[in-house]
Amino acid sequence: MTRIPVLQDNYVFLLARGDEAAVVDPAVAPPVEEVLRQRGLRLGTILHTHHHSDHIGGTPELLRRWPGCAVVAAAADRQRIPLQTRGVADGERFTLLGEPVQVLAVPGHTRAHIAFWLPRSGHLFCGDTLFAGGCGRLFEGTAAQMHHSLQKLAALPPDTQVWCAHEYTAANLGWARAVAAEEDPAAAAAIGARLEQVLEQRARGQATVPSRIGVEQATNLFLRAPDAPTLARRRRHKDHWRG
């Protein structure tokens, strides 16, 4: 797995087997093309978790370089991701670079957001639904949808690696530490310890992605929300927090 930092805080993820590669949520093309060139890889598949421009913006340029590349995205979002060559839905399975992939519908951030889970290697590409220490804003979906989506992801094996698409961990945990004593006292100590570790990583210029499902179960106040109203209240508070 190769993590490619782009824009201000996005990550594009590249998987490879032999000389073939796949990328997840290419916001822009040039950094992806450079990694492929350096490693002598050809691009065979692009995976999209949702339609936002900072997740699909690089696709047209990549397709000009690799016109036969498959583009896998939510069938329900074909109008907003028109370059897709294969539309998929919840529960659908396919093979990527010789490995099985399961599609998970995880609406909330957007109405047709999906995630890609590779059960054999334990990788989860969850876009902007689940973040390390947080979750995506509710732009199109409801708190009930987001709560259901997060619980679906929380049910994956604890050692599942969470490849979320943004480096938001320090901000997410900074908010969580500020409210944990009141919101979730049982998690407060673990959240504080994780934040200190994350701040040390960032000070050294290290990425905090991937996380793991087990870590999120212990320290993510959105994943730990007992119901949709609690998640909605926490999301509103986080949206306006300026700590």
Disulfide bonds with the S-S distance in Angstrom:
none
